[in-house]
Amino acid sequence: ASQSARAALAGFAVARAWRSAPRPVDADDLLPERALAGDPLAKQTLIERIYRPLQAHSTDLVTTLWSYLDNGRSLEATARELFVHPNTVRYRLKRVSEVIGWDATGPREALILQTALILGSIGAAEQVRRRPPLRRPSR
């Protein structure tokens, strides 16, 4: 089966996991559920559309997004954790939205973004472990 056919089947299988999903729902709208169900295409899509662009753009954006999501989407708690003004957090979240097109302030989008951050972090850790050890030149 083609990748899109597999994605559609995976989307159908996990659609019930998003309680308030519109019917019908596009398979791409079910990326976190599909990724949690083990769909490699969904995992790759989340990493490539969200995690990598943010990493490439600014580690401050990634750090701010992690903190914001970990602090229950509270601007004030995020600002305290990062030792910045709440307006700085607002600005960075706006930049996150401009870079990747998703807004972290909504509950559904927060789930998508948090799933992408987790998958990206796991993937980054696996890449580090897979690197061959550095060899010293023999004398």
C-alpha positions as CSV (number, residue, x, y, z in Angstrom):
1,A,0.0,0.0,0.0
2,S,1.1,3.6,-0.6
3,Q,2.2,5.8,2.2
4,S,-1.0,7.9,1.9
5,A,-3.1,4.8,2.0
6,R,-1.3,3.6,5.1
7,A,-1.7,7.0,6.7
8,A,-5.4,7.0,6.0
9,L,-5.8,3.5,7.5
10,A,-3.7,4.6,10.6
11,G,-5.8,7.8,10.8
12,F,-9.0,5.8,10.7
13,A,-7.8,3.4,13.4
14,V,-6.9,6.3,15.8
15,A,-9.6,8.8,15.0
16,R,-11.5,7.8,18.1
17,A,-8.6,8.9,20.3
18,W,-9.4,12.6,19.5
19,R,-12.7,12.9,21.3
20,S,-13.8,16.2,19.6
21,A,-12.4,15.5,16.1
22,P,-14.5,16.7,13.2
23,R,-15.9,13.9,11.1
24,P,-14.5,13.2,8.6
25,V,-11.0,14.0,9.9
26,D,-7.9,14.3,7.7
27,A,-5.1,11.8,8.6
28,D,-2.7,14.8,8.9
29,D,-4.9,16.2,11.7
30,L,-4.3,13.0,13.6
31,L,-0.5,13.2,13.7
32,P,0.0,12.9,17.5
33,E,-2.5,9.9,17.7
34,R,-0.9,8.2,14.8
35,A,2.6,8.8,16.1
36,L,1.6,7.3,19.5
37,A,0.1,4.3,17.7
38,G,3.6,3.7,16.1
39,D,3.0,5.2,12.7
40,P,6.6,6.0,11.4
41,L,5.3,8.5,8.8
42,A,3.4,10.5,11.4
43,K,6.5,10.5,13.6
44,Q,8.7,11.7,10.7
45,T,6.2,14.3,9.7
46,L,6.0,15.8,13.2
47,I,9.8,15.9,13.5
48,E,10.3,17.4,10.1
49,R,7.5,20.0,10.2
50,I,7.9,21.1,13.8
51,Y,11.0,20.0,15.7
52,R,13.7,20.4,13.1
53,P,12.5,23.9,11.9
54,L,12.4,25.2,15.4
55,Q,15.8,23.7,16.3
56,A,17.3,25.2,13.1
57,H,15.7,28.6,13.8
58,S,16.5,29.1,17.5
59,T,17.2,27.0,20.6
60,D,15.5,29.8,22.6
61,L,12.2,29.0,20.8
62,V,12.5,25.3,21.6
63,T,13.4,26.0,25.2
64,T,10.5,28.4,25.6
65,L,8.0,26.1,24.0
66,W,9.1,23.2,26.2
67,S,8.8,25.3,29.3
68,Y,5.5,26.8,28.3
69,L,4.0,23.3,27.6
70,D,5.6,21.9,30.8
71,N,4.1,24.7,32.8
72,G,0.5,24.1,31.7
73,R,0.6,26.9,29.1
74,S,1.1,29.5,31.8
75,L,2.9,32.6,30.5
76,E,3.8,33.7,34.1
77,A,5.2,30.3,35.2
78,T,7.2,30.0,32.0
79,A,8.6,33.5,32.4
80,R,9.7,32.7,36.0
81,E,11.3,29.5,34.9
82,L,13.2,31.2,32.1
83,F,14.0,34.4,34.1
84,V,12.4,36.5,31.4
85,H,9.4,38.9,31.3
86,P,6.0,37.4,30.3
87,N,6.1,39.6,27.2
88,T,9.3,37.9,26.1
89,V,7.5,34.5,26.4
90,R,4.6,36.0,24.3
91,Y,7.0,37.2,21.7
92,R,8.8,33.9,21.5
93,L,5.5,31.9,21.2
94,K,4.5,34.3,18.4
95,R,7.8,33.5,16.7
96,V,7.2,29.8,17.1
97,S,3.9,30.2,15.4
98,E,5.5,32.2,12.5
99,V,8.2,29.6,12.0
100,I,6.1,26.4,12.0
101,G,2.5,27.6,11.6
102,W,1.1,26.1,14.8
103,D,0.0,28.2,17.8
104,A,1.0,26.7,21.2
105,T,-1.8,28.5,23.1
106,G,-4.5,26.1,21.9
107,P,-5.0,22.8,23.6
108,R,-5.0,20.7,20.4
109,E,-2.0,22.4,19.0
110,A,-0.2,22.1,22.3
111,L,-0.6,18.4,22.1
112,I,0.7,18.3,18.5
113,L,3.7,20.5,19.5
114,Q,4.5,18.5,22.7
115,T,4.4,15.3,20.7
116,A,6.8,16.7,18.1
117,L,9.2,17.9,20.8
118,I,9.2,14.5,22.5
119,L,9.8,12.7,19.3
120,G,12.4,15.1,18.1
121,S,14.3,14.8,21.4
122,I,14.1,11.0,21.3
123,G,15.4,11.0,17.7
124,A,18.2,13.4,18.6
125,A,19.3,11.2,21.5
126,E,19.3,8.1,19.2
127,Q,21.4,9.9,16.6
128,V,24.0,10.7,19.3
129,R,24.1,7.1,20.4
130,R,24.5,5.8,16.9
131,R,27.5,7.9,16.0
132,P,30.7,5.9,15.6
133,P,33.3,6.6,18.4
134,L,36.0,9.1,17.5
135,R,39.3,7.3,16.9
136,R,42.6,8.7,17.7
137,P,45.1,8.7,14.9
138,S,47.7,5.9,15.5
139,R,51.3,7.0,15.8
